[in-house]
Amino acid sequence: MNLPVAFVEKMKVLLGEEFDQYIKCYEENRLYGLRVNTKKISVEEFGKICPFDINPIPWIENGFYYDGETVQASKHPYYFAGLYYLQEPSAMTPANRLPIEPGDKVLDVCAAPGGKATELGAKLNGTGVLMANDISNSRAKGLLKNIEVFGIGNVLVLSEEPGKLENYFPEYFDKILIDAPCSGEGMFRKDKKMVKAWEEHGPEFFAKIQRSIITQAARMLKPGGMILYSTCTFDPEENEGTIEYLLEQYPEFVIKEIVPYEGFAKGKPEVTISKDSSFSKTVRIWPHRMHGEGHYLALLQKGESKETTNVRPSKERAKKVPEEILEFFSDIDWEMDWNRLEIYSEKVYYMPEGVPNVKGIRFLRTGLYLGDLKKNRFEPSQSLAMCLKQEEYKRCVSMKAEDERILKYLKGETIDVDDLVSPKDKGWFLVLVDGYPLGWGKLANGSLKNKYLPGWRWMS
């Protein structure tokens, strides 16, 4: 592979005696990874039902390698059920190493396509709130789909400049993840097109963007809160340099230890102006040391914890809930706080607890989209189906992954289920594969009218 001369010379300095090992790794085959959605299934249970061979990623407790050259993991019904996400192994590390606590308010600043946001949401497990943002509206649409497939309802999906967000959320978040736009040096081995992009926009271009984003995030973080900053590049200016810039601007931040793994390499204090030894607590992932692509991670904490009341919460007020909604939810075993219900035109949403009432931000989704109020009826949404568990809804139709009707359902076809239901049954049924929801169907006379979301359908 032809690498830019300037890049090669820089890597010789950074790696020293390890440079030849690094260059040799370009001859190795690409590695494929999947991450289990622990909100829906335990790692142990997934291991029992996984239809193809997997091997553990040693530093990610819910991550596995699989043979992406022979296995079409994105075509299996379990993928449509949101049981796993396909992700490059090293890219799983940032969300894994950001310590999430129940009830945290979490921001993923540059979230598309959702690999890290879905893991953050799974770790919250329905508590607190996840705000997933991407400045690109088109990319944010893909982000929204991945979040909904994963069954994450305590979420707000935004498409805004981070600089605008800080006006609405000063010192609001407990945890922030910044997977920053970067020159992509760590991905050269995986995607040769990244080399050309590097030649067009090198590290200096991205360092300016990164420093703007990280300081904006710093102002949105509560005292005592934590930022996990990551890139997929090796460049010191984009990595240690950006962290040093933050510490100069906000000296209350301190670099924290990251949960170790034997393959992690320490950050490089010697490339900083300060030569501060605490930079050795940051982490570099080198592809010749680990079975993954190149990454950099830094975990930072903002001073001491204190109470902050900068953001006004939504006013609590008793809601009058339409009878159509109450009737439908009488079949769902959830404890609902109806004061968190929001209805815009026909669309019904269930807001995360304690989310501030803000206007003027571009949202793609606010809370869990429950469904639509039609004339004298309520039609449940695809996102509601993905948030449910089999035991939480009274009327379910579950089929084996090998059942040909599953594929027909995912293609949007009407299916016959008279062998699975009573002749008297009718109405909304939750369709499942091996007990895990895929979507809705409406039953009449043993035939299930397909309500699977058209934009999500299986394509050959």
C-alpha positions as MATLAB code, in Angstrom:
seq = 'MNLPVAFVEKMKVLLGEEFDQYIKCYEENRLYGLRVNTKKISVEEFGKICPFDINPIPWIENGFYYDGETVQASKHPYYFAGLYYLQEPSAMTPANRLPIEPGDKVLDVCAAPGGKATELGAKLNGTGVLMANDISNSRAKGLLKNIEVFGIGNVLVLSEEPGKLENYFPEYFDKILIDAPCSGEGMFRKDKKMVKAWEEHGPEFFAKIQRSIITQAARMLKPGGMILYSTCTFDPEENEGTIEYLLEQYPEFVIKEIVPYEGFAKGKPEVTISKDSSFSKTVRIWPHRMHGEGHYLALLQKGESKETTNVRPSKERAKKVPEEILEFFSDIDWEMDWNRLEIYSEKVYYMPEGVPNVKGIRFLRTGLYLGDLKKNRFEPSQSLAMCLKQEEYKRCVSMKAEDERILKYLKGETIDVDDLVSPKDKGWFLVLVDGYPLGWGKLANGSLKNKYLPGWRWMS';
ca = [
       0.000    0.000    0.000;
       1.332    3.435   -0.944;
       1.334    5.682    2.110;
       2.073    9.435    2.013;
       5.751   10.175    2.663;
       4.944   12.750    5.356;
       2.801   10.199    7.170;
       5.493    7.511    6.989;
       8.153    9.855    8.390;
       5.873   10.870   11.259;
       5.110    7.249   12.099;
       8.811    6.376   12.175;
       9.266    8.986   14.890;
       6.187    7.925   16.843;
       6.896    4.191   16.700;
      10.664    3.924   16.638;
      11.640    0.251   16.666;
       7.999   -0.824   16.218;
       7.624    0.876   12.833;
       8.405   -2.248   10.773;
       5.824   -4.262   12.748;
       3.259   -1.552   12.081;
       3.933   -1.551    8.324;
       3.708   -5.338    8.228;
       0.166   -5.250    9.687;
      -1.049   -3.773    6.368;
      -0.625   -7.261    4.925;
      -3.139   -8.737    7.384;
      -6.800   -9.304    6.613;
      -9.471   -6.921    7.833;
     -11.175   -7.876   11.100;
     -14.935   -7.769   11.584;
     -16.703   -7.260   14.891;
     -20.155   -7.342   16.422;
     -21.300   -5.993   19.771;
     -24.133   -7.635   21.701;
     -27.039   -5.398   22.730;
     -27.098   -6.146   26.458;
     -30.332   -4.166   26.827;
     -32.104   -6.982   24.959;
     -30.041  -10.103   25.584;
     -27.208  -11.215   27.839;
     -23.834  -12.112   26.344;
     -24.292  -15.662   27.634;
     -27.706  -16.086   25.995;
     -26.484  -14.599   22.724;
     -23.623  -17.082   22.687;
     -26.153  -19.912   22.882;
     -28.285  -18.748   19.940;
     -25.720  -17.031   17.679;
     -26.078  -18.679   14.242;
     -22.440  -18.262   13.201;
     -19.005  -18.676   14.741;
     -17.824  -15.876   17.019;
     -14.721  -15.306   19.126;
     -14.477  -12.893   22.074;
     -12.802   -9.515   21.687;
     -10.669   -9.686   24.838;
     -10.999   -6.056   25.957;
     -14.749   -5.696   25.183;
     -16.939   -7.906   27.378;
     -19.856   -7.875   24.913;
     -17.766   -7.757   21.723;
     -16.950  -10.586   19.311;
     -14.995  -11.195   16.129;
     -16.749  -12.942   13.249;
     -15.839  -13.882    9.688;
     -17.255  -10.982    7.719;
     -15.945  -12.378    4.439;
     -18.269  -15.407    4.542;
     -21.034  -14.415    6.998;
     -23.739  -11.874    6.115;
     -24.463  -10.838    9.680;
     -26.547   -7.849    8.574;
     -29.008  -10.177    6.796;
     -29.888  -12.368    9.785;
     -33.225  -11.812   11.584;
     -31.358  -11.298   14.877;
     -29.774   -8.190   13.362;
     -33.229   -6.841   12.512;
     -34.280   -7.620   16.088;
     -31.468   -5.396   17.363;
     -29.589   -8.146   19.187;
     -26.226   -6.904   17.939;
     -24.487   -4.039   16.181;
     -21.759   -4.501   13.568;
     -18.729   -2.438   14.534;
     -14.978   -2.389   14.031;
     -13.431   -3.870   17.221;
     -11.307   -0.890   18.288;
     -14.234    1.473   17.689;
     -16.130   -0.343   20.457;
     -13.618    0.914   23.024;
     -14.685    4.550   23.663;
     -18.278    3.807   24.712;
     -17.090    0.754   26.625;
     -14.569    2.767   28.658;
     -16.856    5.716   29.502;
     -18.253    4.782   32.942;
     -22.037    5.138   32.720;
     -24.145    5.111   35.905;
     -27.930    4.552   36.121;
     -29.766    7.843   35.695;
     -26.896    9.656   33.959;
     -27.575   12.412   31.460;
     -25.299   11.446   28.563;
     -24.361   13.308   25.373;
     -22.786   11.731   22.303;
     -21.634   14.811   20.397;
     -20.718   13.292   17.008;
     -22.936   10.224   17.175;
     -23.682    9.012   13.622;
     -24.001    6.265   12.556;
     -24.690    5.135   16.127;
     -22.103    2.526   17.084;
     -21.150    4.333   20.264;
     -24.567    5.868   21.000;
     -26.281    2.470   20.930;
     -23.812    1.120   23.495;
     -24.267    4.172   25.733;
     -28.034    3.710   25.533;
     -27.745    0.006   26.332;
     -25.612    0.828   29.385;
     -28.217    3.332   30.618;
     -30.803    0.521   30.321;
     -33.820    2.811   30.205;
     -32.688    5.219   32.940;
     -31.578    8.834   32.613;
     -31.375   10.281   29.129;
     -29.182    9.864   26.061;
     -28.811   12.813   23.710;
     -27.303   11.674   20.426;
     -26.250   14.466   18.098;
     -24.787   14.696   14.625;
     -24.414   17.904   12.668;
     -25.295   16.105    9.409;
     -29.053   15.705    9.097;
     -28.761   12.810    6.635;
     -26.343   10.944    8.908;
     -28.549   11.690   11.910;
     -31.413    9.836   10.188;
     -29.282    6.680   10.061;
     -28.344    7.274   13.689;
     -32.019    7.436   14.664;
     -32.781    4.140   12.949;
     -29.942    2.330   14.728;
     -31.030    3.711   18.100;
     -34.622    2.607   17.513;
     -33.590   -0.864   16.311;
     -31.678   -1.220   19.587;
     -34.856   -0.461   21.557;
     -33.563    2.714   23.204;
     -36.453    4.990   24.144;
     -34.948    7.382   26.712;
     -33.343    9.386   23.922;
     -33.280   12.672   22.091;
     -31.745   12.608   18.606;
     -30.485   15.993   17.454;
     -28.793   17.494   14.417;
     -27.073   20.656   15.628;
     -23.796   22.515   15.908;
     -22.272   21.664   19.315;
     -21.818   25.416   19.792;
     -25.570   25.895   19.704;
     -26.204   23.084   22.153;
     -24.064   24.680   24.841;
     -26.489   27.608   25.003;
     -29.257   25.197   26.007;
     -27.348   22.754   28.206;
     -24.798   24.599   30.380;
     -23.270   22.161   32.897;
     -26.142   19.730   32.246;
     -24.536   16.391   31.350;
     -22.970   13.808   33.643;
     -21.048   12.125   30.828;
     -20.063   13.230   27.317;
     -18.533   11.151   24.553;
     -16.670   12.918   21.753;
     -15.654   10.636   18.912;
     -14.161   13.580   17.089;
     -13.876   14.148   13.349;
     -10.248   13.383   12.524;
      -7.717   12.752    9.772;
      -8.407    9.005    9.984;
      -4.846    7.696   10.059;
      -5.941    4.704   12.115;
      -8.302    3.631    9.332;
      -5.788    3.622    6.445;
      -5.491   -0.150    6.675;
      -9.256   -0.647    6.624;
     -10.211    1.917    3.981;
      -7.668    3.040    1.357;
      -9.865    6.041    0.478;
      -8.932    7.554    3.837;
      -5.397    8.126    2.516;
      -6.652   10.469   -0.197;
      -8.862   12.274    2.326;
      -5.807   12.715    4.587;
      -3.893   14.333    1.742;
      -6.778   16.770    1.147;
      -7.423   17.614    4.827;
      -4.594   16.765    7.167;
      -4.256   16.877   10.958;
      -4.066   20.689   11.234;
      -7.483   21.061    9.620;
      -9.112   18.619   12.048;
      -7.260   19.833   15.154;
      -9.064   23.185   14.908;
     -12.448   21.441   14.735;
     -11.582   19.123   17.617;
     -10.532   21.973   19.898;
     -13.750   23.825   19.232;
     -15.865   20.739   19.965;
     -14.043   19.702   23.141;
     -14.209   23.156   24.736;
     -17.897   23.458   23.871;
     -18.464   20.057   25.478;
     -16.511   21.157   28.551;
     -19.042   23.905   29.150;
     -21.938   21.443   28.898;
     -20.446   19.055   31.473;
     -21.392   19.134   35.144;
     -18.625   19.622   37.693;
     -17.543   16.111   38.597;
     -18.684   14.819   35.195;
     -16.523   12.977   32.683;
     -15.612   13.363   29.009;
     -14.298   10.488   26.905;
     -12.458   11.945   23.911;
     -11.497    9.620   21.063;
     -10.190    9.699   17.520;
      -9.221    7.108   14.926;
      -5.940    8.820   14.153;
      -2.350    8.623   15.422;
      -1.420   12.279   15.048;
      -0.180   13.927   18.293;
      -1.659   17.307   17.373;
      -5.135   15.785   17.109;
      -4.711   13.601   20.187;
      -2.468   14.767   23.030;
      -2.427   18.254   21.496;
      -6.201   18.613   21.688;
      -6.272   17.383   25.284;
      -3.478   19.776   26.235;
      -5.446   22.620   24.662;
      -8.470   21.713   26.794;
      -6.368   21.640   29.968;
      -4.935   25.060   29.151;
      -8.405   26.527   28.685;
     -10.025   24.658   31.590;
      -7.406   23.686   34.186;
     -10.089   22.170   36.437;
     -10.031   19.091   34.173;
      -7.806   16.166   35.081;
      -6.819   13.118   33.030;
      -8.129    9.873   34.537;
      -6.977    6.288   34.223;
      -8.754    4.162   31.602;
      -9.645    0.569   32.487;
      -6.517   -1.206   31.233;
      -5.927   -3.937   28.685;
      -2.576   -5.544   28.005;
      -2.551   -4.455   24.372;
      -3.182   -0.774   25.083;
      -0.196    1.540   24.587;
       0.223    4.570   26.821;
      -0.214    8.098   25.525;
       2.917   10.133   24.858;
       3.752   12.971   27.286;
       6.898   13.690   25.245;
       4.850   15.023   22.298;
       3.167   17.682   24.464;
       4.476   21.141   25.293;
       4.082   20.570   29.034;
       5.620   17.071   29.038;
       3.027   16.306   31.726;
       3.331   12.657   32.803;
      -0.459   12.372   33.230;
      -0.728   12.052   29.430;
       0.548    8.503   29.854;
      -2.918    7.717   31.275;
      -4.384    8.244   27.813;
      -4.485    5.245   25.464;
      -3.294    4.500   21.956;
      -4.507    1.438   20.101;
      -1.964    0.260   17.526;
      -3.082   -2.316   14.934;
       0.206   -4.222   15.195;
      -0.308   -4.695   18.960;
      -4.018   -5.569   18.963;
      -6.556   -7.139   16.633;
      -8.220   -3.862   15.716;
      -7.615   -0.592   13.883;
      -5.916    2.535   15.248;
      -7.525    4.663   17.976;
      -6.743    7.185   20.687;
      -8.710    7.657   23.937;
      -8.534   10.128   26.801;
     -10.819   10.137   29.855;
     -11.152   13.469   31.665;
     -12.997   14.594   34.782;
     -14.186   18.124   35.465;
     -13.268   19.240   38.958;
     -15.412   18.357   41.949;
     -19.068   17.399   41.923;
     -21.632   19.994   42.935;
     -25.322   20.649   42.434;
     -26.162   22.554   39.265;
     -29.521   24.073   38.396;
     -28.706   25.923   35.198;
     -31.293   24.152   33.062;
     -34.950   24.458   33.902;
     -36.785   21.118   33.845;
     -40.111   20.705   32.143;
     -43.072   21.696   34.266;
     -44.967   18.780   35.781;
     -48.634   18.954   34.967;
     -51.410   16.415   35.002;
     -52.121   15.137   31.510;
     -55.441   14.076   30.126;
     -54.604   10.903   28.227;
     -56.805    9.961   25.253;
     -58.837    6.812   25.837;
     -57.417    5.186   22.698;
     -53.931    5.289   24.219;
     -55.075    4.020   27.614;
     -56.925    1.145   25.963;
     -53.888    0.067   23.941;
     -51.497    0.333   26.894;
     -53.785   -1.764   29.077;
     -52.184   -4.699   27.204;
     -48.625   -3.527   27.987;
     -47.005   -4.330   31.305;
     -45.258   -0.994   31.812;
     -45.542    1.506   34.650;
     -46.306    4.679   32.726;
     -45.922    8.216   34.050;
     -48.520    9.873   31.891;
     -47.186   13.328   32.773;
     -44.268   12.498   30.467;
     -46.591   12.024   27.478;
     -46.331   14.559   24.653;
     -48.699   14.723   21.683;
     -47.825   16.726   18.559;
     -50.586   16.634   15.954;
     -51.223   12.863   15.633;
     -47.871   11.698   16.966;
     -47.450   10.500   20.544;
     -44.135   10.546   22.439;
     -42.980    9.386   25.854;
     -40.306   11.749   27.127;
     -37.317   10.749   29.254;
     -37.643   11.846   32.850;
     -36.445   15.361   33.696;
     -35.663   16.528   30.155;
     -35.705   20.324   29.920;
     -38.280   22.062   27.786;
     -36.166   23.630   25.034;
     -37.273   25.143   21.760;
     -35.212   26.128   18.752;
     -33.075   22.984   18.484;
     -33.299   20.687   15.455;
     -34.602   17.376   16.789;
     -35.186   14.247   14.759;
     -36.695   12.517   17.763;
     -37.722   13.640   21.238;
     -38.285   10.658   23.505;
     -39.813    7.339   22.544;
     -42.179    7.626   19.586;
     -45.139    5.524   20.747;
     -47.386    5.781   17.717;
     -50.160    7.784   16.059;
     -53.598    8.859   17.196;
     -56.031    8.208   14.374;
     -59.796    8.630   14.397;
     -61.074    6.468   17.296;
     -57.897    4.355   17.394;
     -54.199    4.284   18.302;
     -51.624    2.798   15.918;
     -48.402    1.703   17.655;
     -45.004    2.591   16.177;
     -42.090    0.445   15.064;
     -39.931    2.046   17.779;
     -42.419    0.989   20.475;
     -42.286   -2.601   19.217;
     -38.488   -2.595   19.469;
     -38.609   -1.360   23.080;
     -40.947   -4.127   24.247;
     -40.097   -7.549   25.622;
     -42.134  -10.652   24.920;
     -43.419  -10.882   28.478;
     -44.557   -7.234   28.454;
     -47.245   -7.540   25.756;
     -50.278   -9.796   25.863;
     -50.558  -10.743   22.189;
     -47.400  -12.099   20.590;
     -46.535  -14.274   17.605;
     -43.054  -15.773   17.888;
     -41.399  -17.816   15.149;
     -38.028  -19.483   14.765;
     -35.316  -17.672   12.818;
     -35.408  -20.540   10.289;
     -39.156  -20.152    9.690;
     -39.630  -18.860    6.130;
     -42.401  -16.591    7.391;
     -39.841  -14.453    9.247;
     -38.156  -13.469    5.999;
     -41.540  -12.823    4.391;
     -42.472  -10.587    7.312;
     -39.201   -8.630    7.051;
     -39.919   -8.131    3.343;
     -43.314   -6.607    4.167;
     -45.523   -9.505    3.108;
     -48.730  -10.698    4.757;
     -48.189  -14.030    6.527;
     -50.466  -16.833    7.705;
     -50.191  -17.590   11.430;
     -53.322  -19.665   12.000;
     -51.144  -22.417   13.493;
     -49.854  -19.991   16.156;
     -53.018  -18.162   17.241;
     -56.571  -18.898   18.273;
     -59.267  -18.586   15.572;
     -60.909  -15.917   17.741;
     -57.781  -13.760   18.033;
     -57.632  -10.401   16.289;
     -56.026   -6.967   16.628;
     -52.432   -5.822   17.095;
     -49.857   -8.573   17.539;
     -46.169   -8.224   18.327;
     -44.121  -10.293   15.849;
     -41.014  -11.918   17.318;
     -38.102  -14.053   16.192;
     -37.187  -16.586   18.870;
     -38.830  -14.343   21.456;
     -37.282  -11.026   20.358;
     -39.498   -8.321   18.780;
     -39.293   -7.381   15.112;
     -42.405   -5.241   14.707;
     -46.207   -5.219   14.526;
     -48.827   -7.080   12.571;
     -52.613   -6.772   12.614;
     -54.402  -10.099   12.842;
     -57.700  -11.035   11.213;
     -58.920  -14.564   10.334;
     -55.517  -16.152   10.968;
     -53.781  -13.796    8.545;
     -51.323  -11.200    9.811;
     -51.403   -7.936    7.914;
     -47.833   -6.651    7.806;
     -47.099   -3.432    9.723;
     -43.299   -3.650    9.555;
     -41.834   -0.217    8.851;
     -41.281    0.057    5.050;
     -37.930    1.821    5.385;
     -36.523   -1.031    7.478;
     -37.511   -3.913    5.203;
     -35.155   -6.713    4.206;
     -33.578   -6.034    0.826;
     -32.015   -8.856   -1.226;
];
